[in-house]
């Protein structure tokens, strides 16, 4: 199977929080954004059910910022990632990650972004793009 674009319906809100349950900081961030997830109603995610992996976008905590952050669930862990610019096409991951996993994740996150687009609108977000995954230093 591969990633498909779907609406994040209410029954999946709990899944997102459960998947992040081992990381108190992400739970805090997602809880504060929880109103956004539930209120927005039209949010999409790119999900691959065969490997239990998904990508979605949420606003940054800074209410003055129009930038978005992405969350990527892969290999049993929720990652907070930032796309610095659409022209750069480099996705920065905010956690330390094993180099072997980084190589596998790089391919899969590119597949997810091809389906999801920058803001979750898929092809409506503009032309699809591949990304390069790097650790944020």
Buried (B, 14 or more C-beta within 10 A) or exposed (E): EEBEBBEBEEEBBEBBBEBBEEBEEBBEBBEEBBEEBEEBEEBBBBBBEEBEBBBBBBBBEEEEEEEBBBBBBBBEBBBBBBBEEBEEBEBBBBEEBEEEEBEEBBEBBBBBBBBBBBBBBBEEBEEBBEBEBBEEE
